[in-house]
Amino acid sequence: MTATLRMSTCGGEMATYRRLELIQSGRYAEVWRGVRTDNNEPVAIKYIWEDDYTATRSLRFGREIQFLENLIHPSIVPLLGKRLSKLPCFYVMPLYDTSLDEQFPEIVGNTRRIREIFRSVLEAIRHSHSKGVLYLDLKPDNVVMNGDDDVVVCDFGLARNVNDESSRLTFPGCTLGT
């Protein structure tokens, strides 16, 4: 399934993206491999499921985008663009080669690689927490990489601002994440 999407990027210019194939499907969103049509830049595009669109999910998705806009750090996935004004709502990020989950068999026993990768993960979490954003879904699938020196944490959908009690969309007994 391909779809062409037009949106304003974080730099302000208009860009068109084409989604190519599904990478991952979650509880309320899915991530597609895509390409920016004017320069063939590979990207990942995260969507809220249109057929399961609710006000709470829209708020959570908008908050995730806001966190990514404010958490600029080399170890946190950068936001390239977004569209929240009409369905399907989505945001665009760089496409990474692999996830930590996929790399586990190759790094077992390799202390140097493990230290390098986890240093990036811990730096991302430290930066997030220093900005008051509590990351609540740390798992190997949410750590993506192009190599040991290009490791980022992604998926801030369950994150929460510790200084804003009104932004709490996760409650005791509510099952989200893994």
N, C-alpha and C positions, 0 to 999 in steps of 0.2 A: 504494500500500500504506500503510495507516495502522495504527498500533499505539499503544495507550495504555500508558504506563509510569509506575509509582509509585515514588517514591524520597524519601529524605531530602535536603534541600538543604544547602548549606554553612552556612546560617543555622540549621539544626536542625529547621525545620518540614517537614511532609510536603508534597510537591507531586506533581502528576500532569502528565505531558507527553504530547502526541500528536505522532507524527512524520507528516509530510505528504508530502514528496517528497525524492528523493535529490538532493543538491547535488554531491557529489564522492565518488569511489570510489578508494581507494588499494590498496597492496599487502596490507595486513592489516586495514584498517578502512574504514569509510565514514562520511560526514557527511550528515545529513539536516536539512532545514528542518523545524522543529517549532513547537509553541505550548504554552505553559503553560496548562492548561485553566481554572484559576480566574480568570485575569486577561487571557487572550489575548496575553500577552507573546510576541513572536516569539523563537525560540531556534534554535540549531544543536545537534544531538545527534550525538556521535561514538560509533560502535559498533565493537567488535571483531567481525569476521565469525564467527558461531557455527559455521559448517561448516568453518572453518579454524582453530579455537581450539586453541592449544597452550600449554604452560606458559611457554615463552619469550615468546610474544606477550602472554600475561597479565601477565608480569613487566614487559615493556616498557610496556604500557598503564598498569599501576599506577604505574610510575615516572614516566610522562608526567603523570599526575594529581598525583602528589606534587610534581613540579617546579612545576606550575601553582599548587598550594596555597601553595608557599613563595616563588614569584617574583611577589609582588604589586607591580605597577608599571603606570602608566597606558598604557604602550606594549606590554604583554604581555596577551594575551587573558585575561579573568578567568574563573574556574571558578565556575559557579552551583550545580552539584550533581553527584553521582556515584552510580553503583551498581556495585559490584564483587562483591557477595555472591552474585549468581546471574546466569545467562545470560538475556538478552544483557547483557554488561557495557557500560557507556556512561558518558559524562559530558556535561554540558550547559554551553554557553557562550552569550554573546549572539550574535545573528545580525547580521552586518554586510552592508552594501549591495553591496559590490564588493570585488574584490581588486586588488592592484597590477598584476597581469598584465592584467586587463581595462582598467585605466586608462592603460597605456602609450601608446596612440595619442593620448590627450588631453593627456598631460604632456610629450611630446617637444618640446623647445625652450623649455619654460616653466620657467626657472631657479628662480623663486620657489617654484612647486609642488614641483619636484624636491627643493629644499633642505628644505622643510617636511616632506615625506614621509620623506625619508631621515634627517632629524634624529630622527624618532620611531623608525625602524628601528634606528639606531645607538644610541640611548638604551636600547632594549630589549636589544640584544646586550651593551652595556656593563653593564647591571644584571645580566643573566644570568651573565655571566662574573665579575662581582664577587662573586656568590654561589657560584661554583665550578661552574656549570652551563655546559658547552660546547654551544652550539647548532650542530648539524651538518647542517641542511637548509634553509638560507636560500635562498629562491627567491621570485619574484613571487607565486606561488599561496599562499604561506604568510604573506603580508602582506595583511591585510584592513582595510577602512576604511569609515567612514560619511561621510568628508570628509577634507580635508587636515589638519584639526585633531583627528581621531579615527582614528588609525592604530595598529594593533596587530600584533605578530608572534604567530602561532599555530603549532600542530603541533610539539610538543616530543617527538614519538615517537622521534626518533633522538638526542636530547640525551643527554649523559652527565655525571655528576658527576666532575670531574677529581680530586677527593680520595678517591674510592672505587673502587679498581681492580676490586673484586669486582662492581661494577655494570655492568661493560663487557659489553654484549650485541652489540656490533658488532666484528668481527674483520677483520684483513687478508684480502682476497679475498672478503669477504662483501658482496654487492651489495644495498644498501638506499638508498632515497631516489632523487633524480635528480641 
